[in-house]
Amino acid sequence: MKKSTILVVAAMLAVTVLIGFRLASNKKTIDEKNKQPVNTNVAIPVTTTRVEEGTVSQQLVKTGNLIPFKEANITATTAGRVTNVSFNLGSQVRQGAVLVQLDNKLKELALEATQLNIEKLKKDVNRYNTLLAGNATTEIQVNETKYNYENAVNQAEQIKKQIQDANVKAPISGQIVKKDIEPGEYVSPGTVLGTVLDVNRLKVNVLVNESDVYQLRKGQSVRLSADVFPGKVFTGQISYIAPQGTDEHNYPVEITVGNANGLKAGTFVNVDFSQKSNQKALQIPRVALVESIKNPYVYVIDGNVAKQRKIKVGREFGDTIEVLEGLTAGDQVVTTGQLNLSDGKPVQITK
């Protein structure tokens, strides 16, 4: 082999070794850099706003469930076998009408026997009084006869009451909505035979805040609407305002709808009191919410750290939303930059 060729090969080997050494050195440097901890405490720039309690001015509207004006059970007050039932589901009945009749035969016979005894005892009382006037009997005998007579009269009145109770009457006027009896059945005192509803009138009970209830008065006219009758307005009247509120300072208010006009019990309605409601409420910008209203939470600034805080929201007022639980006035919530945050992340507040 020529000397020049040997020199070329040697030079190429030297270059290859040098490149390999350099690559190994660079890899070592890169590996050392990768082993160094990444700085995760970089402050995230955010903007914030303070939670404030503001006055909410809006129409005073409450939602409630229509219920019958009156509801009563048809109840047996004496025992007996049912001989007649004069109502069905949907029947219209008047208060005092006989709806169920029980077998009265034994009671009627007992009344006849008692009345015969009363007549006999009445004659005995008159006879003993005459004898006493002639000193032919004693006062004790006269008093005993009077006692037996009065006791028989009392028994007759009791039997008459039992006969009357055997005719079960409608407790109120209205419509039969439940029937639990048929002829031939035996009933005991207290047995419920059916239910009557007064649905010619309806009522709805709502809770009104302390700051609004003082603006209401009994007899005041209100407007009602129902989703099942879009665009239709019904008229009601405040029939009751509770003199005492609940522990949450809400007052039960009852509204009566005198003419149902197709409305049925159980329908949800909106009660518009036709006046403004001025209430205090904690409010935050809607953009401060990280998730939806169904699962809301926000980030609150604590020092220079963001803390995740679950909240309970209420009404929406345009760009703001009411906070019922989870925040207090003065808390500082994040309004922008929260998508890059996690609980405990350092932040930098920007303007």
C-alpha positions as CSV (number, residue, x, y, z in Angstrom):
1,M,0.0,0.0,0.0
2,K,1.3,3.4,-0.9
3,K,2.2,5.8,1.9
4,S,-0.2,8.5,0.6
5,T,-3.2,6.1,0.8
6,I,-2.3,5.2,4.4
7,L,-2.2,8.9,5.4
8,V,-5.7,9.5,3.8
9,V,-7.2,6.6,5.7
10,A,-5.7,7.7,9.0
11,A,-7.0,11.2,8.5
12,M,-10.5,9.9,7.8
13,L,-10.4,7.8,11.0
14,A,-9.2,10.8,13.0
15,V,-12.1,12.9,11.7
16,T,-14.7,10.1,12.5
17,V,-13.4,9.8,16.0
18,L,-13.5,13.5,16.5
19,I,-17.1,13.7,15.3
20,G,-18.1,10.8,17.6
21,F,-16.5,12.5,20.6
22,R,-18.3,15.7,19.8
23,L,-21.7,14.0,19.5
24,A,-21.2,12.2,22.8
25,S,-20.3,15.4,24.5
26,N,-23.4,17.2,23.2
27,K,-25.7,14.3,24.2
28,K,-24.3,14.5,27.8
29,T,-24.9,18.2,27.9
30,I,-28.5,17.7,26.6
31,D,-29.2,14.9,29.1
32,E,-27.9,17.1,32.0
33,K,-30.2,19.9,30.9
34,N,-33.2,17.5,30.7
35,K,-32.5,16.3,34.3
36,Q,-32.7,19.9,35.6
37,P,-36.2,20.6,37.2
38,V,-38.6,22.6,35.1
39,N,-39.8,25.8,36.7
40,T,-43.6,25.2,37.2
41,N,-44.1,28.2,39.5
42,V,-44.4,30.7,36.7
43,A,-47.1,33.2,37.7
44,I,-50.1,33.1,35.3
45,P,-51.3,36.6,34.3
46,V,-55.0,37.1,35.2
47,T,-57.6,39.8,35.7
48,T,-59.9,39.9,38.7
49,T,-62.9,41.6,40.2
50,R,-64.3,41.9,43.7
51,V,-67.5,40.2,44.7
52,E,-70.1,42.8,45.6
53,E,-73.6,42.9,47.1
54,G,-75.8,45.0,44.8
55,T,-79.5,45.9,44.5
56,V,-81.4,43.8,42.1
57,S,-84.5,45.6,40.6
58,Q,-86.8,43.4,38.7
59,Q,-90.5,42.4,38.4
60,L,-91.8,40.5,41.4
61,V,-92.7,37.2,39.9
62,K,-93.1,33.9,41.8
63,T,-93.7,30.3,40.7
64,G,-96.1,28.0,42.4
65,N,-98.4,25.0,42.0
66,L,-102.1,25.3,41.7
67,I,-104.1,23.4,44.4
68,P,-107.8,23.0,45.0
69,F,-109.5,25.7,47.0
70,K,-110.9,23.0,49.3
71,E,-110.4,19.2,49.6
72,A,-112.3,16.9,51.9
73,N,-112.7,13.1,52.5
74,I,-116.0,11.4,52.6
75,T,-115.8,9.6,55.9
76,A,-118.1,7.1,57.7
77,T,-118.9,8.0,61.3
78,T,-120.7,4.8,62.2
79,A,-120.4,1.1,61.4
80,G,-122.6,-0.8,59.0
81,R,-123.1,-2.5,55.6
82,V,-123.3,-0.2,52.6
83,T,-126.7,-0.4,50.9
84,N,-126.4,2.4,48.3
85,V,-123.6,4.6,46.8
86,S,-124.9,7.6,44.8
87,F,-121.7,9.0,43.3
88,N,-119.1,8.1,40.8
89,L,-115.7,9.5,39.8
90,G,-116.3,13.0,38.3
91,S,-119.7,13.5,39.9
92,Q,-120.6,17.0,40.9
93,V,-122.0,17.0,44.5
94,R,-123.4,19.7,46.8
95,Q,-122.5,20.0,50.4
96,G,-125.0,18.0,52.6
97,A,-126.2,15.7,49.8
98,V,-126.5,12.0,50.8
99,L,-123.7,10.1,49.0
100,V,-123.6,6.7,50.9
101,Q,-126.4,4.9,52.8
102,L,-125.7,2.2,55.4
103,D,-128.1,-0.6,56.6
104,N,-130.4,1.0,59.3
105,K,-132.9,-1.8,59.9
106,L,-131.7,-2.8,63.3
107,K,-131.3,0.8,64.5
108,E,-134.8,1.6,63.3
109,L,-136.2,-1.4,65.2
110,A,-134.2,-0.3,68.3
111,L,-135.7,3.2,68.0
112,E,-139.3,1.9,67.8
113,A,-138.7,-0.2,70.9
114,T,-137.2,2.7,72.8
115,Q,-140.1,5.0,71.8
116,L,-142.6,2.5,73.1
117,N,-140.7,2.3,76.3
118,I,-140.7,6.1,76.5
119,E,-144.5,6.2,76.2
120,K,-144.9,3.6,78.9
121,L,-142.4,5.4,81.3
122,K,-144.1,8.8,80.6
123,K,-147.5,7.3,81.7
124,D,-145.7,5.8,84.8
125,V,-144.3,9.2,85.7
126,N,-147.7,10.8,85.5
127,R,-149.3,8.0,87.5
128,Y,-146.6,8.1,90.3
129,N,-146.9,11.9,90.5
130,T,-150.7,11.4,91.1
131,L,-150.0,8.7,93.7
132,L,-147.4,10.9,95.4
133,A,-150.0,13.7,95.7
134,G,-152.2,11.4,97.6
135,N,-149.4,10.0,99.7
136,A,-149.9,6.6,98.0
137,T,-146.2,6.2,97.0
138,T,-142.8,7.5,97.9
139,E,-140.7,10.2,96.4
140,I,-138.0,7.8,95.8
141,Q,-140.2,5.7,93.5
142,V,-141.2,8.9,91.6
143,N,-137.6,10.0,91.1
144,E,-136.6,6.5,89.9
145,T,-139.4,6.5,87.4
146,K,-138.4,10.0,86.1
147,Y,-134.8,8.8,85.8
148,N,-135.8,5.8,83.7
149,Y,-138.0,8.0,81.5
150,E,-135.2,10.6,80.9
151,N,-132.6,7.8,80.2
152,A,-135.0,6.3,77.6
153,V,-135.4,9.7,75.9
154,N,-131.6,10.0,75.8
155,Q,-131.2,6.5,74.3
156,A,-133.7,7.5,71.6
157,E,-131.7,10.6,70.7
158,Q,-128.5,8.5,70.4
159,I,-130.2,6.0,68.1
160,K,-131.6,8.9,65.9
161,K,-128.1,10.2,65.6
162,Q,-126.8,6.8,64.6
163,I,-129.5,6.6,61.9
164,Q,-128.6,10.1,60.6
165,D,-124.9,9.1,60.6
166,A,-125.8,6.1,58.5
167,N,-126.5,8.6,55.7
168,V,-123.0,9.8,54.8
169,K,-123.2,13.3,53.3
170,A,-120.9,15.4,51.2
171,P,-118.7,17.5,53.4
172,I,-118.2,20.2,50.8
173,S,-119.5,21.1,47.3
174,G,-117.3,20.0,44.5
175,Q,-116.2,17.1,42.2
176,I,-115.6,13.5,43.2
177,V,-112.0,12.6,42.4
178,K,-111.7,9.4,44.4
179,K,-114.1,6.6,45.1
180,D,-113.2,3.8,47.6
181,I,-116.6,2.1,48.3
182,E,-119.2,-0.1,46.6
183,P,-122.6,-1.4,47.8
184,G,-122.3,-4.5,50.0
185,E,-119.1,-3.6,51.7
186,Y,-118.9,-3.2,55.5
187,V,-117.4,0.0,56.9
188,S,-116.2,1.1,60.3
189,P,-116.2,4.6,61.8
190,G,-113.4,6.6,60.3
191,T,-113.3,4.7,57.0
192,V,-112.6,7.0,54.0
193,L,-115.2,6.4,51.3
194,G,-114.0,9.0,48.7
195,T,-112.6,12.4,48.2
196,V,-114.3,15.7,47.1
197,L,-112.4,18.7,45.5
198,D,-113.7,22.2,45.2
199,V,-112.1,23.0,41.8
200,N,-114.3,25.8,40.8
201,R,-111.8,27.9,42.7
202,L,-108.1,27.3,42.8
203,K,-105.3,28.7,44.9
204,V,-101.5,28.9,44.8
205,N,-99.1,29.3,47.7
206,V,-95.7,31.1,47.2
207,L,-93.0,32.5,49.4
208,V,-92.2,36.2,49.3
209,N,-89.0,37.8,50.6
210,E,-89.1,40.0,53.7
211,S,-88.2,43.1,51.7
212,D,-91.1,42.6,49.3
213,V,-93.9,41.2,51.5
214,Y,-94.5,44.6,53.1
215,Q,-95.5,46.0,49.7
216,L,-98.4,43.5,49.4
217,R,-101.9,43.7,50.9
218,K,-104.8,41.3,51.3
219,G,-107.3,41.6,48.4
220,Q,-104.6,42.9,46.0
221,S,-105.1,41.8,42.4
222,V,-102.3,39.7,40.7
223,R,-101.8,38.3,37.3
224,L,-101.1,34.6,36.6
225,S,-99.8,32.8,33.6
226,A,-99.1,29.2,32.7
227,D,-96.8,27.6,30.1
228,V,-99.7,25.4,28.9
229,F,-101.7,28.6,27.9
230,P,-99.0,30.8,26.2
231,G,-100.0,34.4,26.0
232,K,-103.1,34.0,28.2
233,V,-103.3,36.0,31.5
234,F,-105.5,34.9,34.5
235,T,-106.6,37.1,37.4
236,G,-106.1,36.2,41.0
237,Q,-106.4,37.9,44.4
238,I,-104.2,37.8,47.5
239,S,-106.3,36.0,50.1
240,Y,-103.7,35.5,52.8
241,I,-100.4,36.9,54.0
242,A,-98.7,35.0,56.8
243,P,-98.1,37.1,59.9
244,Q,-94.9,35.2,60.6
245,G,-92.0,34.4,58.3
246,T,-89.9,31.2,58.0
247,D,-86.3,30.9,59.3
248,E,-85.1,32.2,56.0
249,H,-87.3,35.4,56.3
250,N,-89.7,34.3,53.6
251,Y,-93.5,34.8,54.1
252,P,-96.1,32.4,52.8
253,V,-98.6,34.2,50.6
254,E,-101.8,32.6,49.2
255,I,-103.4,33.7,46.0
256,T,-107.0,32.6,45.1
257,V,-108.1,32.2,41.5
258,G,-111.9,32.7,41.6
259,N,-112.6,31.6,38.0
260,A,-110.3,28.8,36.9
261,N,-111.1,29.3,33.2
262,G,-109.7,25.9,32.2
263,L,-106.8,25.7,34.7
264,K,-106.5,22.5,36.6
265,A,-105.0,21.7,40.0
266,G,-101.4,20.7,39.8
267,T,-100.5,23.2,37.0
268,F,-97.4,25.3,37.5
269,V,-98.1,29.0,37.2
270,N,-96.2,32.3,37.4
271,V,-97.6,34.8,39.8
272,D,-96.9,38.4,38.8
273,F,-97.5,40.9,41.6
274,S,-97.2,43.8,39.1
275,Q,-94.5,45.7,41.1
276,K,-90.8,46.0,41.3
277,S,-88.7,43.9,43.7
278,N,-85.6,45.5,45.2
279,Q,-83.4,42.9,46.8
280,K,-79.8,42.6,47.8
281,A,-77.8,39.9,46.2
282,L,-74.1,38.9,45.8
283,Q,-73.2,39.1,42.1
284,I,-70.2,38.2,40.0
285,P,-69.6,38.5,36.2
286,R,-70.8,35.5,34.3
287,V,-67.3,35.2,32.7
288,A,-65.9,34.3,36.1
289,L,-67.6,30.9,35.9
290,V,-65.2,28.1,34.9
291,E,-67.8,25.5,34.1
292,S,-71.5,25.6,33.4
293,I,-74.2,26.8,35.8
294,K,-75.0,23.1,36.6
295,N,-71.5,22.6,38.0
296,P,-70.1,26.1,38.7
297,Y,-66.9,27.0,40.3
298,V,-64.6,30.0,40.3
299,Y,-61.0,30.9,41.2
300,V,-60.5,33.1,44.2
301,I,-57.2,35.0,44.8
302,D,-55.7,34.2,48.2
303,G,-52.4,36.2,48.4
304,N,-50.8,35.6,45.0
305,V,-52.3,32.1,44.6
306,A,-55.5,31.0,42.9
307,K,-57.8,28.8,45.0
308,Q,-60.6,26.8,43.3
309,R,-64.0,27.5,45.0
310,K,-67.3,25.7,44.3
311,I,-70.3,28.0,44.4
312,K,-74.1,27.8,44.2
313,V,-75.7,30.2,41.7
314,G,-79.1,31.8,41.5
315,R,-80.7,34.2,39.2
316,E,-79.1,35.7,36.0
317,F,-79.1,39.4,35.5
318,G,-77.7,39.9,32.0
319,D,-73.8,39.8,32.3
320,T,-73.9,39.1,36.0
321,I,-75.1,36.2,38.0
322,E,-76.3,35.8,41.6
323,V,-74.2,33.8,44.0
324,L,-76.1,32.0,46.8
325,E,-73.3,30.1,48.5
326,G,-69.5,29.8,48.3
327,L,-68.5,33.5,48.2
328,T,-68.6,36.5,50.4
329,A,-68.6,40.2,49.7
330,G,-65.0,41.4,49.1
331,D,-63.7,38.1,47.7
332,Q,-61.5,38.6,44.6
333,V,-62.5,36.3,41.7
334,V,-60.6,35.7,38.4
335,T,-62.4,36.9,35.3
336,T,-59.8,36.2,32.6
337,G,-56.9,33.6,32.5
338,Q,-58.7,31.0,34.5
339,L,-58.4,28.4,31.7
340,N,-54.7,28.2,32.4
341,L,-55.2,27.9,36.2
342,S,-55.4,25.0,38.6
343,D,-55.9,24.9,42.4
344,G,-52.8,26.5,44.1
345,K,-51.3,28.0,41.0
346,P,-49.4,31.3,41.5
347,V,-50.9,34.3,39.6
348,Q,-50.0,37.8,38.6
349,I,-52.9,40.3,38.6
350,T,-52.9,42.5,35.5
351,K,-55.1,45.5,34.7
